[in-house]
Amino acid sequence: MICKTYSTPLILTILLLSLGYAVNAQNLVKNPSFEEHNKCPEELGNIDEDVPYWSRASNGTTDYFNSCSIAMGMPKNFNGYQEAEFGEGYAGLYLSAPNNYREYLQGELEQPLVKGNKYKVSFYVSLADKSNFALRDIGVLFSQNKSKEDTRKVIKYFGNLRDNNHSSFAEIRNWMYFGNKAGWTQVSTTIIAKGNEKYITIGNFRDDTKSQMNRVKGVKSAAYYYLDMVSVIPLPDEYPHNDLKVNKMYVLEHVVFPSDVHELNEEAKKELDLLFVQLGKDTSLYVTVHAHTDNAGSSDYNRELSSKRARAVAKYLLGKGLPKNRIRWVGHGGDQPIAENTSEDGKQKNRRAEFMISNGAFESRDSRISETIFEDDN
């Protein structure tokens, strides 16, 4: 029997959320804020039995907290103090602990994901008060089948998922998000479905040697996180170049760089997200990124700056999940202007990034074109 202990404020919250989803899109996650529960939690690591549609993906002891409990209550519990962001319950798990100990949270979706479609994944996180470390990366894995790895250590999915035909994977990376103990922060990413994924698993898929951590004030040598309101929402196809042509140069309209800058801004990332969607729909498509500068600076300096710009674009797409063998990049310096460099407007147009599509594989090799991302970028 499923218990639903909804307070009046929670009922209002759920109604508002439901209206928001009805207007925008359906959240595919069942029991997204852990309000439905089979029984009031009374012991550690019992989320499989306590909460419908949620389970552990390994032998780690992922926890469930609810205000109905004394032993596993909220807002006060064994790892600190935190009110729920939604309703009366939330999950808790160690994303890092000594000797590669890890915990994972696995949830069920209302329906399988559709191949090639784009989905926004989000959830709320809060670092527990007693944690001595904060993570940089939290991974999200989508799979066709429910899994239970026979381990209490890291699940080694990271690094081999990008060519996996049955799973989709992304990492959310941000120090600011994952070091917040005072309250909750919503984090999000997007994924392209491989097709038929029915389960979502959240956790740290990096071992101790690859996990990036900051030391924070706490008494436990670990990173323990509370987690609330998980959502997976279908997104519309918004990319303007839906029918990509081979050997045609496309300008990335929103990937423009200020003078002497190679970092991507948020508008640039949004456009690259849409390009990633298109590349995910057809795995036979390969992409070469081209970047440029204006005429300010020496030829050698501009060639290096444009290479950094092209690399930044390629690195971002790789971070989204594009396989390494499907992308390369080259910087042209200021040798290929599309506007006069006599005005600031013309110079801005020349500080651009472009891409060209190849079908099946890259047809030729060019010593100017880079095809390798350094290992520290993984």
TIKE-799084 format. One record per residue (C-alpha): residue number from 1; residue in one letter; x, y, z. Coordinates in steps of 0.001 Angstrom, whole numbers. Example, Ala and Ser with C-alpha at 12.3 -4.5 7.8 and 13.67 -1.06 7.14 Angstrom:
<vexlos>
{resi->1	resn->A	u->12300	v->-4500	w->7800};
{resi->2	resn->S	u->13670	v->-1060	w->7140};
</vexlos>
This chain:
<vexlos>
{resi->1	resn->M	u->0	v->0	w->0};
{resi->2	resn->I	u->1318	v->3478	w->-921};
{resi->3	resn->C	u->985	v->6155	w->1749};
{resi->4	resn->K	u->614	v->9773	w->679};
{resi->5	resn->T	u->1122	v->12160	w->3592};
{resi->6	resn->Y	u->296	v->15442	w->1865};
{resi->7	resn->S	u->-28	v->18618	w->3921};
{resi->8	resn->T	u->-2171	v->21556	w->2751};
{resi->9	resn->P	u->875	v->23571	w->1546};
{resi->10	resn->L	u->2101	v->20473	w->-291};
{resi->11	resn->I	u->-1245	v->20011	w->-2009};
{resi->12	resn->L	u->-1029	v->23589	w->-3241};
{resi->13	resn->T	u->2554	v->23022	w->-4374};
{resi->14	resn->I	u->1605	v->19877	w->-6276};
{resi->15	resn->L	u->-1323	v->21649	w->-7940};
{resi->16	resn->L	u->919	v->24491	w->-9040};
{resi->17	resn->L	u->3532	v->22089	w->-10312};
{resi->18	resn->S	u->919	v->20090	w->-12152};
{resi->19	resn->L	u->-406	v->23222	w->-13825};
{resi->20	resn->G	u->3131	v->24184	w->-14811};
{resi->21	resn->Y	u->3774	v->20768	w->-16301};
{resi->22	resn->A	u->455	v->20790	w->-18122};
{resi->23	resn->V	u->1269	v->24135	w->-19719};
{resi->24	resn->N	u->4888	v->23330	w->-20514};
{resi->25	resn->A	u->5688	v->19620	w->-20608};
{resi->26	resn->Q	u->5143	v->16406	w->-18735};
{resi->27	resn->N	u->7627	v->15341	w->-16081};
{resi->28	resn->L	u->8345	v->11707	w->-16932};
{resi->29	resn->V	u->9745	v->10793	w->-13489};
{resi->30	resn->K	u->7456	v->8760	w->-11268};
{resi->31	resn->N	u->7151	v->10028	w->-7680};
{resi->32	resn->P	u->9606	v->12843	w->-8482};
{resi->33	resn->S	u->9808	v->14431	w->-5010};
{resi->34	resn->F	u->9662	v->11208	w->-2974};
{resi->35	resn->E	u->6325	v->12034	w->-1364};
{resi->36	resn->E	u->4723	v->8663	w->-1995};
{resi->37	resn->H	u->6101	v->6077	w->409};
{resi->38	resn->N	u->5212	v->2527	w->1362};
{resi->39	resn->K	u->6055	v->3130	w->5008};
{resi->40	resn->C	u->7675	v->5737	w->7203};
{resi->41	resn->P	u->11478	v->5242	w->6983};
{resi->42	resn->E	u->13048	v->3749	w->10098};
{resi->43	resn->E	u->16529	v->2638	w->8990};
{resi->44	resn->L	u->19424	v->3544	w->6711};
{resi->45	resn->G	u->19665	v->2337	w->3119};
{resi->46	resn->N	u->16059	v->1236	w->2817};
{resi->47	resn->I	u->14870	v->3370	w->-94};
{resi->48	resn->D	u->14044	v->266	w->-2185};
{resi->49	resn->E	u->11416	v->-835	w->324};
{resi->50	resn->D	u->10273	v->2586	w->1523};
{resi->51	resn->V	u->9726	v->4540	w->-1704};
{resi->52	resn->P	u->7778	v->3417	w->-4813};
{resi->53	resn->Y	u->9619	v->3637	w->-8170};
{resi->54	resn->W	u->12980	v->4407	w->-6538};
{resi->55	resn->S	u->15821	v->2034	w->-5709};
{resi->56	resn->R	u->19564	v->1638	w->-5243};
{resi->57	resn->A	u->21590	v->868	w->-8387};
{resi->58	resn->S	u->24344	v->-759	w->-6329};
{resi->59	resn->N	u->24878	v->-2199	w->-2857};
{resi->60	resn->G	u->25452	v->1263	w->-1441};
{resi->61	resn->T	u->22970	v->2282	w->1257};
{resi->62	resn->T	u->21049	v->5161	w->-331};
{resi->63	resn->D	u->18736	v->6772	w->2232};
{resi->64	resn->Y	u->15197	v->8139	w->2455};
{resi->65	resn->F	u->14164	v->10904	w->4860};
{resi->66	resn->N	u->10632	v->11976	w->5769};
{resi->67	resn->S	u->9176	v->14220	w->8459};
{resi->68	resn->C	u->7014	v->11287	w->9659};
{resi->69	resn->S	u->10116	v->9542	w->11013};
{resi->70	resn->I	u->12238	v->10021	w->14126};
{resi->71	resn->A	u->15131	v->7798	w->13053};
{resi->72	resn->M	u->15214	v->9076	w->9432};
{resi->73	resn->G	u->13478	v->12392	w->9804};
{resi->74	resn->M	u->13812	v->15841	w->8407};
{resi->75	resn->P	u->14759	v->18614	w->8759};
{resi->76	resn->K	u->17172	v->17195	w->11368};
{resi->77	resn->N	u->18948	v->13919	w->10604};
{resi->78	resn->F	u->22266	v->12139	w->11087};
{resi->79	resn->N	u->24085	v->14242	w->8465};
{resi->80	resn->G	u->22819	v->17679	w->9410};
{resi->81	resn->Y	u->19779	v->19900	w->9067};
{resi->82	resn->Q	u->17788	v->20559	w->5905};
{resi->83	resn->E	u->14152	v->21298	w->5181};
{resi->84	resn->A	u->12639	v->19577	w->2148};
{resi->85	resn->E	u->12396	v->21766	w->-917};
{resi->86	resn->F	u->9140	v->20026	w->-1896};
{resi->87	resn->G	u->6750	v->18331	w->488};
{resi->88	resn->E	u->7890	v->16233	w->3422};
{resi->89	resn->G	u->10551	v->13878	w->2050};
{resi->90	resn->Y	u->13816	v->13649	w->122};
{resi->91	resn->A	u->16611	v->11203	w->-670};
{resi->92	resn->G	u->20200	v->11226	w->584};
{resi->93	resn->L	u->23354	v->9561	w->-717};
{resi->94	resn->Y	u->27142	v->9533	w->-483};
{resi->95	resn->L	u->28549	v->10670	w->-3816};
{resi->96	resn->S	u->32063	v->10271	w->-2478};
{resi->97	resn->A	u->33490	v->8485	w->557};
{resi->98	resn->P	u->36811	v->6790	w->1424};
{resi->99	resn->N	u->37968	v->3776	w->-626};
{resi->100	resn->N	u->35772	v->4628	w->-3627};
{resi->101	resn->Y	u->32565	v->4001	w->-1688};
{resi->102	resn->R	u->29588	v->5303	w->-3677};
{resi->103	resn->E	u->25792	v->5387	w->-3476};
{resi->104	resn->Y	u->23382	v->5741	w->-6403};
{resi->105	resn->L	u->19735	v->6642	w->-6780};
{resi->106	resn->Q	u->17694	v->4951	w->-9509};
{resi->107	resn->G	u->14209	v->6018	w->-10575};
{resi->108	resn->E	u->11596	v->4818	w->-13039};
{resi->109	resn->L	u->10099	v->6886	w->-15871};
{resi->110	resn->E	u->6462	v->7006	w->-16914};
{resi->111	resn->Q	u->7385	v->5978	w->-20463};
{resi->112	resn->P	u->10536	v->5139	w->-22438};
{resi->113	resn->L	u->12524	v->7949	w->-24029};
{resi->114	resn->V	u->12268	v->8405	w->-27786};
{resi->115	resn->K	u->15410	v->7943	w->-29883};
{resi->116	resn->G	u->16924	v->11214	w->-31038};
{resi->117	resn->N	u->14671	v->13371	w->-28859};
{resi->118	resn->K	u->16093	v->15941	w->-26480};
{resi->119	resn->Y	u->15195	v->15965	w->-22769};
{resi->120	resn->K	u->15905	v->18401	w->-19967};
{resi->121	resn->V	u->17031	v->16670	w->-16778};
{resi->122	resn->S	u->16942	v->18576	w->-13498};
{resi->123	resn->F	u->16926	v->18008	w->-9763};
{resi->124	resn->Y	u->17522	v->19912	w->-6528};
{resi->125	resn->V	u->20631	v->19237	w->-4447};
{resi->126	resn->S	u->21941	v->20330	w->-1056};
{resi->127	resn->L	u->25289	v->19350	w->452};
{resi->128	resn->A	u->24818	v->17918	w->3949};
{resi->129	resn->D	u->26207	v->19954	w->6848};
{resi->130	resn->K	u->28637	v->17290	w->8062};
{resi->131	resn->S	u->30271	v->16779	w->4639};
{resi->132	resn->N	u->33954	v->17695	w->4465};
{resi->133	resn->F	u->34035	v->17707	w->644};
{resi->134	resn->A	u->31998	v->19112	w->-2254};
{resi->135	resn->L	u->32015	v->17506	w->-5709};
{resi->136	resn->R	u->32437	v->19167	w->-9079};
{resi->137	resn->D	u->30566	v->16534	w->-11142};
{resi->138	resn->I	u->27321	v->14621	w->-10715};
{resi->139	resn->G	u->26446	v->12084	w->-13402};
{resi->140	resn->V	u->23057	v->11140	w->-14825};
{resi->141	resn->L	u->22649	v->7772	w->-16556};
{resi->142	resn->F	u->19599	v->6644	w->-18528};
{resi->143	resn->S	u->19217	v->2928	w->-19248};
{resi->144	resn->Q	u->16680	v->584	w->-20808};
{resi->145	resn->N	u->16715	v->-1830	w->-17893};
{resi->146	resn->K	u->16706	v->-1482	w->-14148};
{resi->147	resn->S	u->20150	v->-2325	w->-12799};
{resi->148	resn->K	u->21678	v->-3440	w->-9526};
{resi->149	resn->E	u->25461	v->-3645	w->-9615};
{resi->150	resn->D	u->26990	v->-6009	w->-7085};
{resi->151	resn->T	u->29353	v->-3433	w->-5631};
{resi->152	resn->R	u->29633	v->-775	w->-2944};
{resi->153	resn->K	u->32206	v->1108	w->-4993};
{resi->154	resn->V	u->32015	v->3319	w->-8070};
{resi->155	resn->I	u->29916	v->2046	w->-10980};
{resi->156	resn->K	u->32355	v->2257	w->-13868};
{resi->157	resn->Y	u->30045	v->3510	w->-16576};
{resi->158	resn->F	u->31963	v->6722	w->-17110};
{resi->159	resn->G	u->34171	v->6819	w->-20187};
{resi->160	resn->N	u->32499	v->4071	w->-22202};
{resi->161	resn->L	u->28924	v->5315	w->-22513};
{resi->162	resn->R	u->29261	v->7632	w->-25469};
{resi->163	resn->D	u->29293	v->4748	w->-27908};
{resi->164	resn->N	u->26799	v->2665	w->-25955};
{resi->165	resn->N	u->23671	v->2014	w->-28010};
{resi->166	resn->H	u->21496	v->1374	w->-24979};
{resi->167	resn->S	u->22372	v->4162	w->-22543};
{resi->168	resn->S	u->22478	v->7940	w->-22434};
{resi->169	resn->F	u->24802	v->9755	w->-20058};
{resi->170	resn->A	u->25611	v->13314	w->-19034};
{resi->171	resn->E	u->27488	v->15054	w->-16236};
{resi->172	resn->I	u->26516	v->18276	w->-14514};
{resi->173	resn->R	u->29607	v->20247	w->-13558};
{resi->174	resn->N	u->29633	v->23244	w->-11222};
{resi->175	resn->W	u->31454	v->23986	w->-7981};
{resi->176	resn->M	u->28937	v->26621	w->-6909};
{resi->177	resn->Y	u->25940	v->24311	w->-7210};
{resi->178	resn->F	u->27382	v->21371	w->-5358};
{resi->179	resn->G	u->28997	v->23238	w->-2456};
{resi->180	resn->N	u->25771	v->24819	w->-1169};
{resi->181	resn->K	u->24857	v->23666	w->2357};
{resi->182	resn->A	u->22537	v->26530	w->3241};
{resi->183	resn->G	u->19666	v->25579	w->946};
{resi->184	resn->W	u->18664	v->23845	w->-2248};
{resi->185	resn->T	u->19924	v->24547	w->-5754};
{resi->186	resn->Q	u->18275	v->23296	w->-8924};
{resi->187	resn->V	u->20761	v->21872	w->-11424};
{resi->188	resn->S	u->20032	v->20742	w->-14954};
{resi->189	resn->T	u->21439	v->19379	w->-18190};
{resi->190	resn->T	u->20124	v->18004	w->-21470};
{resi->191	resn->I	u->20511	v->14574	w->-23038};
{resi->192	resn->I	u->19763	v->13029	w->-26420};
{resi->193	resn->A	u->17959	v->9711	w->-26011};
{resi->194	resn->K	u->19397	v->6581	w->-27587};
{resi->195	resn->G	u->15863	v->5184	w->-27450};
{resi->196	resn->N	u->13786	v->3098	w->-25002};
{resi->197	resn->E	u->15551	v->4296	w->-21835};
{resi->198	resn->K	u->13161	v->3688	w->-18938};
{resi->199	resn->Y	u->15322	v->4327	w->-15843};
{resi->200	resn->I	u->17397	v->7236	w->-14551};
{resi->201	resn->T	u->20378	v->6767	w->-12217};
{resi->202	resn->I	u->21999	v->9696	w->-10419};
{resi->203	resn->G	u->25410	v->9514	w->-8766};
{resi->204	resn->N	u->29163	v->9962	w->-9090};
{resi->205	resn->F	u->30494	v->7733	w->-11864};
{resi->206	resn->R	u->34111	v->8804	w->-11341};
{resi->207	resn->D	u->36495	v->6960	w->-9033};
{resi->208	resn->D	u->38596	v->8742	w->-6421};
{resi->209	resn->T	u->41432	v->9470	w->-8858};
{resi->210	resn->K	u->39084	v->11211	w->-11330};
{resi->211	resn->S	u->36676	v->12926	w->-8926};
{resi->212	resn->Q	u->37271	v->16654	w->-8555};
{resi->213	resn->M	u->36528	v->17799	w->-4999};
{resi->214	resn->N	u->36827	v->20922	w->-2883};
{resi->215	resn->R	u->37409	v->20742	w->846};
{resi->216	resn->V	u->34694	v->22463	w->2867};
{resi->217	resn->K	u->33981	v->22835	w->6568};
{resi->218	resn->G	u->32595	v->19570	w->7935};
{resi->219	resn->V	u->33337	v->16613	w->10200};
{resi->220	resn->K	u->32938	v->13675	w->7769};
{resi->221	resn->S	u->35564	v->12895	w->5156};
{resi->222	resn->A	u->32886	v->12465	w->2509};
{resi->223	resn->A	u->30453	v->14254	w->196};
{resi->224	resn->Y	u->26869	v->13468	w->1203};
{resi->225	resn->Y	u->24017	v->15107	w->-705};
{resi->226	resn->Y	u->20295	v->15503	w->-194};
{resi->227	resn->L	u->18259	v->15289	w->-3407};
{resi->228	resn->D	u->14706	v->16401	w->-4187};
{resi->229	resn->M	u->12307	v->16871	w->-7151};
{resi->230	resn->V	u->13838	v->14996	w->-10073};
{resi->231	resn->S	u->12414	v->15845	w->-13472};
{resi->232	resn->V	u->12881	v->14630	w->-17046};
{resi->233	resn->I	u->10993	v->16806	w->-19524};
{resi->234	resn->P	u->10817	v->16435	w->-23330};
{resi->235	resn->L	u->12082	v->19477	w->-25209};
{resi->236	resn->P	u->10954	v->20682	w->-28642};
{resi->237	resn->D	u->13245	v->20531	w->-31639};
{resi->238	resn->E	u->14298	v->24159	w->-32059};
{resi->239	resn->Y	u->17414	v->23887	w->-34206};
{resi->240	resn->P	u->17180	v->26005	w->-37377};
{resi->241	resn->H	u->19372	v->23672	w->-39460};
{resi->242	resn->N	u->17234	v->20542	w->-39309};
{resi->243	resn->D	u->18491	v->19236	w->-42644};
{resi->244	resn->L	u->22276	v->19414	w->-42430};
{resi->245	resn->K	u->24047	v->19242	w->-45780};
{resi->246	resn->V	u->27428	v->17598	w->-46252};
{resi->247	resn->N	u->30353	v->19911	w->-47081};
{resi->248	resn->K	u->28318	v->23076	w->-46465};
{resi->249	resn->M	u->29726	v->25681	w->-44069};
{resi->250	resn->Y	u->27283	v->26808	w->-41366};
{resi->251	resn->V	u->27891	v->29906	w->-39249};
{resi->252	resn->L	u->27107	v->29500	w->-35547};
{resi->253	resn->E	u->25168	v->32744	w->-35233};
{resi->254	resn->H	u->25350	v->32989	w->-31447};
{resi->255	resn->V	u->28895	v->31676	w->-31026};
{resi->256	resn->V	u->30681	v->35019	w->-31304};
{resi->257	resn->F	u->33693	v->36096	w->-29287};
{resi->258	resn->P	u->34721	v->39452	w->-27825};
{resi->259	resn->S	u->38197	v->40607	w->-28757};
{resi->260	resn->D	u->40968	v->38408	w->-27323};
{resi->261	resn->V	u->38459	v->35964	w->-25749};
{resi->262	resn->H	u->37955	v->32255	w->-26470};
{resi->263	resn->E	u->35482	v->31256	w->-23698};
{resi->264	resn->L	u->31873	v->30431	w->-24575};
{resi->265	resn->N	u->29025	v->32495	w->-23150};
{resi->266	resn->E	u->25572	v->31173	w->-22278};
{resi->267	resn->E	u->24034	v->32101	w->-25640};
{resi->268	resn->A	u->26785	v->30198	w->-27407};
{resi->269	resn->K	u->26180	v->27137	w->-25239};
{resi->270	resn->K	u->22449	v->27196	w->-26006};
{resi->271	resn->E	u->23137	v->27117	w->-29751};
{resi->272	resn->L	u->25665	v->24318	w->-29319};
{resi->273	resn->D	u->23092	v->22370	w->-27299};
{resi->274	resn->L	u->20811	v->22481	w->-30330};
{resi->275	resn->L	u->23618	v->21430	w->-32673};
{resi->276	resn->F	u->24334	v->18513	w->-30360};
{resi->277	resn->V	u->20696	v->17445	w->-30679};
{resi->278	resn->Q	u->20999	v->17295	w->-34467};
{resi->279	resn->L	u->24282	v->15399	w->-34353};
{resi->280	resn->G	u->22701	v->12918	w->-31948};
{resi->281	resn->K	u->19936	v->12076	w->-34407};
{resi->282	resn->D	u->22330	v->10707	w->-37021};
{resi->283	resn->T	u->25507	v->9004	w->-35821};
{resi->284	resn->S	u->26900	v->8979	w->-39381};
{resi->285	resn->L	u->27409	v->12751	w->-39194};
{resi->286	resn->Y	u->30901	v->14045	w->-38400};
{resi->287	resn->V	u->31630	v->17697	w->-37680};
{resi->288	resn->T	u->34632	v->19977	w->-38203};
{resi->289	resn->V	u->34641	v->23204	w->-36200};
{resi->290	resn->H	u->36242	v->26301	w->-37770};
{resi->291	resn->A	u->36992	v->29451	w->-35799};
{resi->292	resn->H	u->38308	v->32880	w->-36770};
{resi->293	resn->T	u->39600	v->36229	w->-35470};
{resi->294	resn->D	u->39598	v->39810	w->-36686};
{resi->295	resn->N	u->42842	v->41429	w->-37888};
{resi->296	resn->A	u->43976	v->42796	w->-34503};
{resi->297	resn->G	u->47218	v->41151	w->-33401};
{resi->298	resn->S	u->49959	v->39199	w->-35134};
{resi->299	resn->S	u->49290	v->36336	w->-37521};
{resi->300	resn->D	u->50757	v->33747	w->-35125};
{resi->301	resn->Y	u->48790	v->35082	w->-32159};
{resi->302	resn->N	u->45518	v->35095	w->-34083};
{resi->303	resn->R	u->46069	v->31569	w->-35336};
{resi->304	resn->E	u->46548	v->30378	w->-31749};
{resi->305	resn->L	u->43541	v->32373	w->-30483};
{resi->306	resn->S	u->41254	v->31018	w->-33199};
{resi->307	resn->S	u->42449	v->27482	w->-32439};
{resi->308	resn->K	u->41492	v->27999	w->-28792};
{resi->309	resn->R	u->38053	v->29198	w->-29909};
{resi->310	resn->A	u->37502	v->26172	w->-32136};
{resi->311	resn->R	u->38744	v->23900	w->-29376};
{resi->312	resn->A	u->36325	v->25470	w->-26880};
{resi->313	resn->V	u->33415	v->24622	w->-29190};
{resi->314	resn->A	u->34654	v->21065	w->-29715};
{resi->315	resn->K	u->35304	v->20569	w->-26002};
{resi->316	resn->Y	u->31770	v->21689	w->-25154};
{resi->317	resn->L	u->30215	v->19233	w->-27632};
{resi->318	resn->L	u->32433	v->16462	w->-26287};
{resi->319	resn->G	u->31302	v->17325	w->-22784};
{resi->320	resn->K	u->27696	v->16893	w->-23903};
{resi->321	resn->G	u->28506	v->13366	w->-25066};
{resi->322	resn->L	u->29622	v->13594	w->-28714};
{resi->323	resn->P	u->32169	v->10797	w->-29368};
{resi->324	resn->K	u->35755	v->11948	w->-29899};
{resi->325	resn->N	u->36062	v->10306	w->-33296};
{resi->326	resn->R	u->33187	v->12397	w->-34688};
{resi->327	resn->I	u->34702	v->15844	w->-34202};
{resi->328	resn->R	u->37781	v->17837	w->-35151};
{resi->329	resn->W	u->38587	v->21529	w->-35176};
{resi->330	resn->V	u->40837	v->24136	w->-36760};
{resi->331	resn->G	u->41627	v->27821	w->-36230};
{resi->332	resn->H	u->42175	v->30050	w->-39255};
{resi->333	resn->G	u->43299	v->33219	w->-37514};
{resi->334	resn->G	u->42236	v->36296	w->-39448};
{resi->335	resn->D	u->42855	v->34809	w->-42904};
{resi->336	resn->Q	u->39175	v->34289	w->-43829};
{resi->337	resn->P	u->37202	v->37469	w->-42985};
{resi->338	resn->I	u->33543	v->37732	w->-44014};
{resi->339	resn->A	u->33358	v->41473	w->-43349};
{resi->340	resn->E	u->35658	v->44498	w->-43478};
{resi->341	resn->N	u->37820	v->44990	w->-40407};
{resi->342	resn->T	u->37353	v->48767	w->-40606};
{resi->343	resn->S	u->34485	v->48886	w->-38074};
{resi->344	resn->E	u->33694	v->47208	w->-34772};
{resi->345	resn->D	u->30629	v->45566	w->-36338};
{resi->346	resn->G	u->32730	v->44078	w->-39115};
{resi->347	resn->K	u->35375	v->42866	w->-36671};
{resi->348	resn->Q	u->32699	v->41221	w->-34517};
{resi->349	resn->K	u->31360	v->39310	w->-37527};
{resi->350	resn->N	u->34863	v->38019	w->-38223};
{resi->351	resn->R	u->35320	v->36756	w->-34637};
{resi->352	resn->R	u->33057	v->33824	w->-35411};
{resi->353	resn->A	u->32795	v->30042	w->-35277};
{resi->354	resn->E	u->31460	v->27784	w->-38033};
{resi->355	resn->F	u->31062	v->24097	w->-38683};
{resi->356	resn->M	u->31007	v->21724	w->-41638};
{resi->357	resn->I	u->29422	v->18284	w->-41777};
{resi->358	resn->S	u->30996	v->15111	w->-43175};
{resi->359	resn->N	u->29041	v->11930	w->-43776};
{resi->360	resn->G	u->30383	v->8584	w->-42556};
{resi->361	resn->A	u->33896	v->9764	w->-41692};
{resi->362	resn->F	u->36324	v->12580	w->-42372};
{resi->363	resn->E	u->37316	v->12333	w->-46021};
{resi->364	resn->S	u->40787	v->13824	w->-45699};
{resi->365	resn->R	u->43466	v->14529	w->-43156};
{resi->366	resn->D	u->44866	v->18008	w->-42656};
{resi->367	resn->S	u->47876	v->18721	w->-40470};
{resi->368	resn->R	u->46229	v->21957	w->-39326};
{resi->369	resn->I	u->43158	v->20173	w->-37991};
{resi->370	resn->S	u->43160	v->18868	w->-34424};
{resi->371	resn->E	u->41357	v->15665	w->-33483};
{resi->372	resn->T	u->42434	v->14981	w->-29903};
{resi->373	resn->I	u->41181	v->16368	w->-26594};
{resi->374	resn->F	u->43689	v->16190	w->-23768};
{resi->375	resn->E	u->43004	v->13607	w->-21082};
{resi->376	resn->D	u->42495	v->16237	w->-18358};
{resi->377	resn->D	u->39367	v->17411	w->-20184};
{resi->378	resn->N	u->37500	v->14151	w->-19529};
</vexlos>
